[in-house]
Amino acid sequence: MNKFMIKSLDSYNEKSFEMVTGLKKEEDDKITYEYKSKLGDCKIFLHNEKVFIQRKNNGIENVIEVDLNNMTEFLYCGEGFEKNFHILGEKITYKQNILEFSYKILDNGEEVNNISITIKEY
């Protein structure tokens, strides 16, 4: 098992910091992180210029695709709530066991949030 520090910050200045244990796999040009956090069961895949975030919590699964070259769609599912948003990737870097990425969440073309996430392996 690996130890990861997960940090996130959004445009409302909501910060999150969590130390978790999980698995990291590296295959060809794909890196996968799997861990449990306060957000549920999480899998993050880094492949080329894309990051896929998959979270499952209380039977609800959300998948976000962050792509530097294309705007993607995201169906947010919460308890009794579903809404389509668009995701615009801003930055994806991976070096020295640190994955950093950021993206904008758009609703009808208007930015409703900007999220930055850092995963550091220990």
Rosetta constraint file for C-alpha pairs under 8 A:
AtomPair CA 1 CA 21 HARMONIC 6.22 0.50
AtomPair CA 1 CA 22 HARMONIC 5.35 0.50
AtomPair CA 1 CA 23 HARMONIC 5.52 0.50
AtomPair CA 2 CA 21 HARMONIC 5.44 0.50
AtomPair CA 2 CA 22 HARMONIC 5.29 0.50
AtomPair CA 2 CA 23 HARMONIC 5.70 0.50
AtomPair CA 2 CA 24 HARMONIC 6.94 0.50
AtomPair CA 2 CA 121 HARMONIC 7.10 0.50
AtomPair CA 2 CA 122 HARMONIC 6.97 0.50
AtomPair CA 3 CA 19 HARMONIC 7.02 0.50
AtomPair CA 3 CA 20 HARMONIC 5.76 0.50
AtomPair CA 3 CA 21 HARMONIC 4.45 0.50
AtomPair CA 3 CA 22 HARMONIC 6.41 0.50
AtomPair CA 3 CA 121 HARMONIC 5.89 0.50
AtomPair CA 3 CA 122 HARMONIC 5.27 0.50
AtomPair CA 4 CA 19 HARMONIC 5.73 0.50
AtomPair CA 4 CA 20 HARMONIC 5.33 0.50
AtomPair CA 4 CA 21 HARMONIC 6.07 0.50
AtomPair CA 4 CA 22 HARMONIC 7.38 0.50
AtomPair CA 4 CA 119 HARMONIC 6.33 0.50
AtomPair CA 4 CA 120 HARMONIC 5.45 0.50
AtomPair CA 4 CA 121 HARMONIC 4.59 0.50
AtomPair CA 4 CA 122 HARMONIC 5.99 0.50
AtomPair CA 5 CA 17 HARMONIC 7.19 0.50
AtomPair CA 5 CA 18 HARMONIC 5.78 0.50
AtomPair CA 5 CA 19 HARMONIC 4.58 0.50
AtomPair CA 5 CA 20 HARMONIC 6.47 0.50
AtomPair CA 5 CA 118 HARMONIC 7.78 0.50
AtomPair CA 5 CA 119 HARMONIC 5.64 0.50
AtomPair CA 5 CA 120 HARMONIC 5.14 0.50
AtomPair CA 5 CA 121 HARMONIC 6.55 0.50
AtomPair CA 5 CA 122 HARMONIC 7.68 0.50
AtomPair CA 6 CA 16 HARMONIC 7.73 0.50
AtomPair CA 6 CA 17 HARMONIC 5.75 0.50
AtomPair CA 6 CA 18 HARMONIC 5.20 0.50
AtomPair CA 6 CA 19 HARMONIC 6.30 0.50
AtomPair CA 6 CA 20 HARMONIC 7.56 0.50
AtomPair CA 6 CA 117 HARMONIC 7.20 0.50
AtomPair CA 6 CA 118 HARMONIC 5.81 0.50
AtomPair CA 6 CA 119 HARMONIC 4.76 0.50
AtomPair CA 6 CA 120 HARMONIC 6.73 0.50
AtomPair CA 7 CA 15 HARMONIC 7.40 0.50
AtomPair CA 7 CA 16 HARMONIC 5.54 0.50
AtomPair CA 7 CA 17 HARMONIC 4.59 0.50
AtomPair CA 7 CA 18 HARMONIC 6.59 0.50
AtomPair CA 7 CA 117 HARMONIC 5.64 0.50
AtomPair CA 7 CA 118 HARMONIC 5.13 0.50
AtomPair CA 7 CA 119 HARMONIC 6.61 0.50
AtomPair CA 8 CA 15 HARMONIC 5.67 0.50
AtomPair CA 8 CA 16 HARMONIC 5.13 0.50
AtomPair CA 8 CA 17 HARMONIC 6.71 0.50
AtomPair CA 8 CA 115 HARMONIC 6.98 0.50
AtomPair CA 8 CA 116 HARMONIC 5.49 0.50
AtomPair CA 8 CA 117 HARMONIC 4.40 0.50
AtomPair CA 8 CA 118 HARMONIC 6.42 0.50
AtomPair CA 9 CA 13 HARMONIC 6.19 0.50
AtomPair CA 9 CA 14 HARMONIC 5.68 0.50
AtomPair CA 9 CA 15 HARMONIC 4.59 0.50
AtomPair CA 9 CA 16 HARMONIC 6.57 0.50
AtomPair CA 9 CA 115 HARMONIC 5.75 0.50
AtomPair CA 9 CA 116 HARMONIC 5.31 0.50
AtomPair CA 9 CA 117 HARMONIC 6.72 0.50
AtomPair CA 10 CA 14 HARMONIC 5.55 0.50
AtomPair CA 10 CA 15 HARMONIC 6.86 0.50
AtomPair CA 10 CA 113 HARMONIC 6.51 0.50
AtomPair CA 10 CA 114 HARMONIC 5.33 0.50
AtomPair CA 10 CA 115 HARMONIC 4.36 0.50
AtomPair CA 10 CA 116 HARMONIC 6.36 0.50
AtomPair CA 11 CA 113 HARMONIC 5.55 0.50
AtomPair CA 11 CA 114 HARMONIC 5.09 0.50
AtomPair CA 11 CA 115 HARMONIC 6.65 0.50
AtomPair CA 12 CA 113 HARMONIC 7.47 0.50
AtomPair CA 18 CA 37 HARMONIC 7.59 0.50
AtomPair CA 20 CA 35 HARMONIC 6.77 0.50
AtomPair CA 20 CA 36 HARMONIC 6.93 0.50
AtomPair CA 20 CA 37 HARMONIC 6.56 0.50
AtomPair CA 21 CA 35 HARMONIC 6.17 0.50
AtomPair CA 21 CA 36 HARMONIC 7.48 0.50
AtomPair CA 22 CA 33 HARMONIC 7.18 0.50
AtomPair CA 22 CA 34 HARMONIC 5.47 0.50
AtomPair CA 22 CA 35 HARMONIC 4.33 0.50
AtomPair CA 22 CA 36 HARMONIC 7.19 0.50
AtomPair CA 23 CA 32 HARMONIC 7.90 0.50
AtomPair CA 23 CA 33 HARMONIC 5.76 0.50
AtomPair CA 23 CA 34 HARMONIC 5.16 0.50
AtomPair CA 23 CA 35 HARMONIC 6.58 0.50
AtomPair CA 24 CA 31 HARMONIC 7.12 0.50
AtomPair CA 24 CA 32 HARMONIC 5.55 0.50
AtomPair CA 24 CA 33 HARMONIC 4.61 0.50
AtomPair CA 24 CA 34 HARMONIC 6.52 0.50
AtomPair CA 25 CA 31 HARMONIC 5.68 0.50
AtomPair CA 25 CA 32 HARMONIC 5.10 0.50
AtomPair CA 25 CA 33 HARMONIC 6.68 0.50
AtomPair CA 26 CA 30 HARMONIC 5.90 0.50
AtomPair CA 26 CA 31 HARMONIC 4.57 0.50
AtomPair CA 26 CA 32 HARMONIC 6.53 0.50
AtomPair CA 27 CA 31 HARMONIC 6.44 0.50
AtomPair CA 29 CA 47 HARMONIC 6.22 0.50
AtomPair CA 29 CA 48 HARMONIC 6.90 0.50
AtomPair CA 30 CA 45 HARMONIC 6.99 0.50
AtomPair CA 30 CA 46 HARMONIC 5.65 0.50
AtomPair CA 30 CA 47 HARMONIC 4.70 0.50
AtomPair CA 30 CA 48 HARMONIC 7.41 0.50
AtomPair CA 31 CA 45 HARMONIC 5.76 0.50
AtomPair CA 31 CA 46 HARMONIC 5.10 0.50
AtomPair CA 31 CA 47 HARMONIC 6.70 0.50
AtomPair CA 32 CA 43 HARMONIC 6.98 0.50
AtomPair CA 32 CA 44 HARMONIC 5.69 0.50
AtomPair CA 32 CA 45 HARMONIC 4.53 0.50
AtomPair CA 32 CA 46 HARMONIC 6.41 0.50
AtomPair CA 33 CA 42 HARMONIC 7.90 0.50
AtomPair CA 33 CA 43 HARMONIC 5.54 0.50
AtomPair CA 33 CA 44 HARMONIC 5.10 0.50
AtomPair CA 33 CA 45 HARMONIC 6.50 0.50
AtomPair CA 34 CA 41 HARMONIC 7.68 0.50
AtomPair CA 34 CA 42 HARMONIC 5.73 0.50
AtomPair CA 34 CA 43 HARMONIC 4.52 0.50
AtomPair CA 34 CA 44 HARMONIC 6.62 0.50
AtomPair CA 35 CA 41 HARMONIC 6.17 0.50
AtomPair CA 35 CA 42 HARMONIC 5.39 0.50
AtomPair CA 35 CA 43 HARMONIC 6.65 0.50
AtomPair CA 36 CA 40 HARMONIC 5.63 0.50
AtomPair CA 36 CA 41 HARMONIC 4.57 0.50
AtomPair CA 36 CA 42 HARMONIC 5.86 0.50
AtomPair CA 37 CA 41 HARMONIC 6.50 0.50
AtomPair CA 37 CA 42 HARMONIC 7.12 0.50
AtomPair CA 39 CA 55 HARMONIC 7.22 0.50
AtomPair CA 39 CA 56 HARMONIC 7.82 0.50
AtomPair CA 39 CA 57 HARMONIC 6.59 0.50
AtomPair CA 40 CA 55 HARMONIC 6.26 0.50
AtomPair CA 40 CA 56 HARMONIC 5.50 0.50
AtomPair CA 40 CA 57 HARMONIC 4.53 0.50
AtomPair CA 40 CA 58 HARMONIC 7.78 0.50
AtomPair CA 41 CA 55 HARMONIC 5.59 0.50
AtomPair CA 41 CA 56 HARMONIC 5.15 0.50
AtomPair CA 41 CA 57 HARMONIC 6.46 0.50
AtomPair CA 42 CA 53 HARMONIC 7.32 0.50
AtomPair CA 42 CA 54 HARMONIC 5.70 0.50
AtomPair CA 42 CA 55 HARMONIC 4.58 0.50
AtomPair CA 42 CA 56 HARMONIC 6.63 0.50
AtomPair CA 43 CA 52 HARMONIC 7.98 0.50
AtomPair CA 43 CA 53 HARMONIC 6.03 0.50
AtomPair CA 43 CA 54 HARMONIC 5.10 0.50
AtomPair CA 43 CA 55 HARMONIC 6.54 0.50
AtomPair CA 44 CA 51 HARMONIC 6.86 0.50
AtomPair CA 44 CA 52 HARMONIC 5.58 0.50
AtomPair CA 44 CA 53 HARMONIC 4.68 0.50
AtomPair CA 44 CA 54 HARMONIC 6.27 0.50
AtomPair CA 45 CA 51 HARMONIC 5.50 0.50
AtomPair CA 45 CA 52 HARMONIC 5.04 0.50
AtomPair CA 45 CA 53 HARMONIC 6.68 0.50
AtomPair CA 46 CA 50 HARMONIC 5.95 0.50
AtomPair CA 46 CA 51 HARMONIC 4.62 0.50
AtomPair CA 46 CA 52 HARMONIC 6.66 0.50
AtomPair CA 47 CA 51 HARMONIC 6.41 0.50
AtomPair CA 49 CA 67 HARMONIC 6.19 0.50
AtomPair CA 49 CA 68 HARMONIC 5.94 0.50
AtomPair CA 49 CA 69 HARMONIC 7.67 0.50
AtomPair CA 49 CA 92 HARMONIC 6.83 0.50
AtomPair CA 50 CA 65 HARMONIC 6.99 0.50
AtomPair CA 50 CA 66 HARMONIC 5.51 0.50
AtomPair CA 50 CA 67 HARMONIC 4.55 0.50
AtomPair CA 50 CA 68 HARMONIC 6.58 0.50
AtomPair CA 50 CA 92 HARMONIC 7.54 0.50
AtomPair CA 51 CA 65 HARMONIC 5.92 0.50
AtomPair CA 51 CA 66 HARMONIC 5.03 0.50
AtomPair CA 51 CA 67 HARMONIC 6.65 0.50
AtomPair CA 51 CA 92 HARMONIC 7.73 0.50
AtomPair CA 51 CA 101 HARMONIC 8.00 0.50
AtomPair CA 52 CA 63 HARMONIC 7.03 0.50
AtomPair CA 52 CA 64 HARMONIC 5.71 0.50
AtomPair CA 52 CA 65 HARMONIC 4.58 0.50
AtomPair CA 52 CA 66 HARMONIC 6.21 0.50
AtomPair CA 53 CA 62 HARMONIC 7.93 0.50
AtomPair CA 53 CA 63 HARMONIC 5.52 0.50
AtomPair CA 53 CA 64 HARMONIC 5.04 0.50
AtomPair CA 53 CA 65 HARMONIC 6.45 0.50
AtomPair CA 54 CA 61 HARMONIC 7.17 0.50
AtomPair CA 54 CA 62 HARMONIC 5.85 0.50
AtomPair CA 54 CA 63 HARMONIC 4.51 0.50
AtomPair CA 54 CA 64 HARMONIC 6.60 0.50
AtomPair CA 55 CA 61 HARMONIC 5.57 0.50
AtomPair CA 55 CA 62 HARMONIC 5.32 0.50
AtomPair CA 55 CA 63 HARMONIC 6.49 0.50
AtomPair CA 56 CA 60 HARMONIC 5.51 0.50
AtomPair CA 56 CA 61 HARMONIC 4.27 0.50
AtomPair CA 56 CA 62 HARMONIC 6.50 0.50
AtomPair CA 57 CA 61 HARMONIC 6.53 0.50
AtomPair CA 60 CA 77 HARMONIC 6.70 0.50
AtomPair CA 60 CA 78 HARMONIC 6.83 0.50
AtomPair CA 60 CA 79 HARMONIC 7.75 0.50
AtomPair CA 61 CA 77 HARMONIC 7.11 0.50
AtomPair CA 62 CA 75 HARMONIC 7.24 0.50
AtomPair CA 62 CA 76 HARMONIC 6.30 0.50
AtomPair CA 62 CA 77 HARMONIC 6.33 0.50
AtomPair CA 63 CA 74 HARMONIC 7.01 0.50
AtomPair CA 63 CA 75 HARMONIC 7.68 0.50
AtomPair CA 64 CA 73 HARMONIC 7.89 0.50
AtomPair CA 64 CA 74 HARMONIC 5.76 0.50
AtomPair CA 64 CA 87 HARMONIC 7.79 0.50
AtomPair CA 65 CA 72 HARMONIC 6.47 0.50
AtomPair CA 65 CA 73 HARMONIC 7.72 0.50
AtomPair CA 65 CA 74 HARMONIC 7.44 0.50
AtomPair CA 65 CA 87 HARMONIC 7.34 0.50
AtomPair CA 66 CA 72 HARMONIC 7.16 0.50
AtomPair CA 66 CA 87 HARMONIC 6.47 0.50
AtomPair CA 66 CA 88 HARMONIC 6.75 0.50
AtomPair CA 66 CA 89 HARMONIC 5.07 0.50
AtomPair CA 66 CA 103 HARMONIC 6.73 0.50
AtomPair CA 67 CA 71 HARMONIC 6.76 0.50
AtomPair CA 67 CA 72 HARMONIC 7.12 0.50
AtomPair CA 67 CA 88 HARMONIC 6.92 0.50
AtomPair CA 67 CA 89 HARMONIC 5.06 0.50
AtomPair CA 68 CA 88 HARMONIC 7.22 0.50
AtomPair CA 68 CA 89 HARMONIC 4.66 0.50
AtomPair CA 68 CA 90 HARMONIC 6.13 0.50
AtomPair CA 68 CA 91 HARMONIC 6.88 0.50
AtomPair CA 68 CA 92 HARMONIC 7.52 0.50
AtomPair CA 69 CA 89 HARMONIC 7.55 0.50
AtomPair CA 70 CA 88 HARMONIC 7.12 0.50
AtomPair CA 70 CA 89 HARMONIC 7.67 0.50
AtomPair CA 71 CA 86 HARMONIC 6.55 0.50
AtomPair CA 71 CA 87 HARMONIC 5.64 0.50
AtomPair CA 71 CA 88 HARMONIC 4.93 0.50
AtomPair CA 71 CA 89 HARMONIC 7.21 0.50
AtomPair CA 72 CA 86 HARMONIC 5.53 0.50
AtomPair CA 72 CA 87 HARMONIC 5.12 0.50
AtomPair CA 72 CA 88 HARMONIC 6.75 0.50
AtomPair CA 73 CA 84 HARMONIC 6.88 0.50
AtomPair CA 73 CA 85 HARMONIC 5.85 0.50
AtomPair CA 73 CA 86 HARMONIC 4.46 0.50
AtomPair CA 73 CA 87 HARMONIC 6.03 0.50
AtomPair CA 74 CA 84 HARMONIC 5.65 0.50
AtomPair CA 74 CA 85 HARMONIC 5.12 0.50
AtomPair CA 74 CA 86 HARMONIC 5.72 0.50
AtomPair CA 74 CA 87 HARMONIC 6.70 0.50
AtomPair CA 75 CA 82 HARMONIC 6.70 0.50
AtomPair CA 75 CA 83 HARMONIC 5.63 0.50
AtomPair CA 75 CA 84 HARMONIC 4.43 0.50
AtomPair CA 75 CA 85 HARMONIC 6.27 0.50
AtomPair CA 76 CA 81 HARMONIC 7.80 0.50
AtomPair CA 76 CA 82 HARMONIC 5.43 0.50
AtomPair CA 76 CA 83 HARMONIC 5.25 0.50
AtomPair CA 76 CA 84 HARMONIC 6.16 0.50
AtomPair CA 76 CA 85 HARMONIC 7.29 0.50
AtomPair CA 77 CA 81 HARMONIC 5.82 0.50
AtomPair CA 77 CA 82 HARMONIC 4.56 0.50
AtomPair CA 77 CA 83 HARMONIC 6.88 0.50
AtomPair CA 78 CA 82 HARMONIC 6.26 0.50
AtomPair CA 84 CA 107 HARMONIC 7.71 0.50
AtomPair CA 85 CA 105 HARMONIC 6.54 0.50
AtomPair CA 85 CA 106 HARMONIC 5.72 0.50
AtomPair CA 85 CA 107 HARMONIC 5.25 0.50
AtomPair CA 85 CA 108 HARMONIC 7.61 0.50
AtomPair CA 86 CA 105 HARMONIC 5.82 0.50
AtomPair CA 86 CA 106 HARMONIC 4.98 0.50
AtomPair CA 86 CA 107 HARMONIC 6.50 0.50
AtomPair CA 86 CA 109 HARMONIC 7.89 0.50
AtomPair CA 87 CA 103 HARMONIC 6.56 0.50
AtomPair CA 87 CA 104 HARMONIC 5.72 0.50
AtomPair CA 87 CA 105 HARMONIC 4.93 0.50
AtomPair CA 87 CA 106 HARMONIC 6.24 0.50
AtomPair CA 88 CA 103 HARMONIC 5.50 0.50
AtomPair CA 88 CA 104 HARMONIC 5.11 0.50
AtomPair CA 88 CA 105 HARMONIC 6.63 0.50
AtomPair CA 88 CA 106 HARMONIC 7.59 0.50
AtomPair CA 89 CA 102 HARMONIC 6.33 0.50
AtomPair CA 89 CA 103 HARMONIC 4.36 0.50
AtomPair CA 89 CA 104 HARMONIC 6.49 0.50
AtomPair CA 90 CA 101 HARMONIC 7.41 0.50
AtomPair CA 90 CA 102 HARMONIC 5.46 0.50
AtomPair CA 90 CA 103 HARMONIC 5.10 0.50
AtomPair CA 90 CA 104 HARMONIC 7.24 0.50
AtomPair CA 91 CA 100 HARMONIC 7.49 0.50
AtomPair CA 91 CA 101 HARMONIC 5.06 0.50
AtomPair CA 91 CA 102 HARMONIC 5.21 0.50
AtomPair CA 91 CA 103 HARMONIC 7.05 0.50
AtomPair CA 92 CA 99 HARMONIC 7.46 0.50
AtomPair CA 92 CA 100 HARMONIC 5.77 0.50
AtomPair CA 92 CA 101 HARMONIC 4.28 0.50
AtomPair CA 92 CA 102 HARMONIC 6.77 0.50
AtomPair CA 93 CA 98 HARMONIC 7.94 0.50
AtomPair CA 93 CA 99 HARMONIC 5.83 0.50
AtomPair CA 93 CA 100 HARMONIC 5.28 0.50
AtomPair CA 93 CA 101 HARMONIC 6.37 0.50
AtomPair CA 94 CA 98 HARMONIC 5.54 0.50
AtomPair CA 94 CA 99 HARMONIC 4.47 0.50
AtomPair CA 94 CA 100 HARMONIC 6.41 0.50
AtomPair CA 95 CA 99 HARMONIC 6.83 0.50
AtomPair CA 97 CA 120 HARMONIC 6.16 0.50
AtomPair CA 97 CA 121 HARMONIC 5.68 0.50
AtomPair CA 98 CA 118 HARMONIC 7.01 0.50
AtomPair CA 98 CA 119 HARMONIC 5.73 0.50
AtomPair CA 98 CA 120 HARMONIC 4.54 0.50
AtomPair CA 98 CA 121 HARMONIC 6.51 0.50
AtomPair CA 99 CA 118 HARMONIC 5.67 0.50
AtomPair CA 99 CA 119 HARMONIC 5.14 0.50
AtomPair CA 99 CA 120 HARMONIC 6.53 0.50
AtomPair CA 100 CA 116 HARMONIC 7.41 0.50
AtomPair CA 100 CA 117 HARMONIC 5.77 0.50
AtomPair CA 100 CA 118 HARMONIC 4.46 0.50
AtomPair CA 100 CA 119 HARMONIC 6.50 0.50
AtomPair CA 101 CA 116 HARMONIC 5.83 0.50
AtomPair CA 101 CA 117 HARMONIC 5.51 0.50
AtomPair CA 101 CA 118 HARMONIC 6.66 0.50
AtomPair CA 102 CA 114 HARMONIC 7.25 0.50
AtomPair CA 102 CA 115 HARMONIC 5.45 0.50
AtomPair CA 102 CA 116 HARMONIC 4.16 0.50
AtomPair CA 102 CA 117 HARMONIC 6.19 0.50
AtomPair CA 103 CA 114 HARMONIC 5.78 0.50
AtomPair CA 103 CA 115 HARMONIC 5.50 0.50
AtomPair CA 103 CA 116 HARMONIC 6.68 0.50
AtomPair CA 104 CA 111 HARMONIC 6.55 0.50
AtomPair CA 104 CA 112 HARMONIC 7.66 0.50
AtomPair CA 104 CA 113 HARMONIC 5.85 0.50
AtomPair CA 104 CA 114 HARMONIC 4.35 0.50
AtomPair CA 104 CA 115 HARMONIC 6.36 0.50
AtomPair CA 105 CA 111 HARMONIC 5.83 0.50
AtomPair CA 105 CA 112 HARMONIC 5.76 0.50
AtomPair CA 105 CA 113 HARMONIC 5.17 0.50
AtomPair CA 105 CA 114 HARMONIC 6.14 0.50
AtomPair CA 105 CA 115 HARMONIC 7.92 0.50
AtomPair CA 106 CA 110 HARMONIC 5.13 0.50
AtomPair CA 106 CA 111 HARMONIC 4.41 0.50
AtomPair CA 106 CA 112 HARMONIC 5.61 0.50
AtomPair CA 106 CA 113 HARMONIC 7.25 0.50
AtomPair CA 107 CA 111 HARMONIC 6.42 0.50
AtomPair CA 107 CA 112 HARMONIC 6.46 0.50
